[in-house]
Amino acid sequence: MSTNIEERHEPTGGSQRLSLRSMLIWGAIAVVGAVCWAVLALSRGEQISALWILFAALASYFIAYRFYARFIAYRVLKVDDTRATPAERLENGMDFDVTDRRVLFGHHFAAIAGAGPLVGPVLAAQMGYLPGTVWIIVGVILAGAVQDMMVMFFSMRRDGKSLGQMVREEIGVVGGTAALIAVFAIMIIILAVLALVVVNALAESPWGVFSIALTIPIALFMGFYLRFIRPGQVMEVTAIGVALLLLAIIGGGYVEQLGLENALTLSKETLTLCLVGYGFFASILPVWMLLTPRDYLSTFMKIGVIVLLAAGLVLANPMLENEAVTEFGREGTGPVFAGKLFPFVFITIACGALSGFHSLISSGTTPKMIAKESHVRMIGYGGMLMESFVAISALIAASVIDQGLYFAINSPAGATGGNPEAAAEFVRTLGFTISPADLTNAAQSIEEQTLISRTGGAPTLAFGISLIFTEAFGGALAAFWYHFAIMFEALFILTAVDAGTRVGRFMLQDTIGNVWRKYDDISWKPASWSASAIVVALWGYMLYVGVTDPLGGINQLFPLFGISNQLLAAIALTLCVSLLIKHGKTKWAWVPGIGLAWDLIVTMTASWQKVFSDNPTIGYFKQRSVYQDAIDNGQLRAPARDMDQMQQIVTNSTVNGVLQLVFALLVIVVVVNAMVIWVKAVRAGGLPTTEVPHQPSRLVAPSDFFATKAEKEAVRRYEELIRAGDER
Amino acid sequence: MRSAVIRAGRGILWYLREATGEAKWHEYADRCRRQGVTPMSRREFERHRADHKEQNPQSRCC
């Protein structure tokens, strides 16, 4: 809204006087937040309600959005609604497309949020609820949401360039190449670990396999329906799809009666093969067949689940069973993943606090659809706050279940022995009590064969959600809710895996296309098939490593996943700092700088420990040498059961350690390259950038979620003008 | 009260139309009508959009 915004924001930035009414409202929100934080800070040893966490989070988000995000938008970035966005200038009705801010918020949120914010907090709950809560809330406000919004803004000012392109053009060829390799490699790791979560949730679970397998024919049906029967009727087909999906979950309860129980009780290795095959076909089939309809289902479930979860939490008002900070946080001896609170909480929880992967979505697709520059605040910052809320809900769900059960579910099979007696004994050594009978009962309550060592976070979360929903909505539906939760997690992950494989295939074709032109042709079958095969082989190999690792795949790979995601964030934040300095805004470089500094401290410490620690549960290479020495002496070391497994541990540790080292080095290359630019830019008082020059905007649109009276009036006048123009 | 419910319902329907991309077709058809051009069939229109998605994969995050 060209003129109005200018009057309202240009002279004063975000700091115009608050009216008395809004001062009272914001004062009340601040008081609620302060009280919740005080309760969280002061209660030790007594049980408190989970709602303190929920409302501490909500109050903090509101205040951060209202004040900090506004400050960043109007003072630091200086969003300018008189400037036409790429969507307005280059509108083609396809990728460049002016989109209503609330609709784009939905699209962007659906693209950034998936299983990540659900899984990380569950694993981090081993350190207690408090470290995770603080990091999710503070992290998102000062780092995660800042990254998403800034990357979105800078990409928008460059016609929607991707992160890799911007690093190359604004920092340098060396940094750009390193960033490109890092992005590709990190994507592979992320896909592998996400797939591992699905494999762990579905292994030995015929009900789960039944419902997830059915999502494929359901999606195919939807795809053909949209293509041939009723083109374009997306709402209608999604309603049918969701109904079928619910039937598939209910139907899963009858696998035994259907005589499918044995056929659908699949081992992890079989599931791995199925996933690899699925990824390959999803990548080469036309998108309308599988990917697009799956995306509709997944998005619908995403929104539905978040609404249900928020309502369920408030209705059930569950008590936290978890301690504020457990001894595992202080000692670093936790069974779920090794290492101390610092740095490992901060890398275990990536999505929800700070997720580098978002910078790939915030650059590229979304910026090409933004109607007005000021919308980066609600879409970039607001969208990430929403994801953070999902992470907080997941942390709560993991913290309301019995802690003995939590550790029985999340400790690797090598530790629990996989049977109720041994698991109960192992949990006792951790300082918790749960009887073997209780473990069996818990599994029976949700109609699973066992819950012991169902690592990966998904089963824990599903169990917590089924507790909360049963409490909130009544009825004896624990088993249904459990499988409902497993279903949506698997659905999110499979959507990320199939879309990710396809994106990876395009990246690979594009890169190889630089030396061999023909390979870049995405409709040339030999290229698309071979590139798809390479991508699935890469993440499939890592998945296989995780699935068969005697030390527990999640235990071994999740840190690698977290660190690589945060390293990607380091690249994105480095770009933001560089651009601010190049634009002559060095005094504001601290805004992304806080997140960058903290992120580098955390990831470099974690990388250092994972590579060089002489504690074999943490350091990959120490682990390697301990097992190699044992092999040389002909000894067997627990939890390996034979020499093959010993050899496997040696290979896996080497692979993981090398990857860890390479990622960290790539990021250092980018940061050092950027520092050279920083020095040059500071000396010169700024440097030219690839920003597209100002072109006047004609479009009028409100700038925040809710339009003000003046904005509504301006929109009305603008629409009248358009109509008059059309009639002429 | 009733009018508020109706308005909310309309709002939700509008949002779903926009978010699913169904509104794209209606916009296109309206535009053609205003300009007095015969629009392509809905089937062709949706194919055109699907072809575009084919070339431009969108990443989904974790």
Interface residues (C-beta under 8 A of the other chain):
Chain A: G93 M94 D95 T99 D100 R102 V103 G106 H107 A111 I112 A113 G114 A115 G116 P117 I190 L194 L226 R227 P231 G232 Q233 V234 M235 T238 P286 V287 W288 T292 D295 Y296 A350 C351 S355 F357 H358 L360 I361 G364 T365 T495 A496 A499 G500 R502 V503 F506 I522 N565 D726
Chain B: Y15 L16 R17 E18 A19 T20 G21 E22 K24 W25 Y28 R34 R42 R43 F45 E46 R47 R49 A50 H52 K53 E54 Q55 N56 P57 Q58 S59 R60 C61 C62
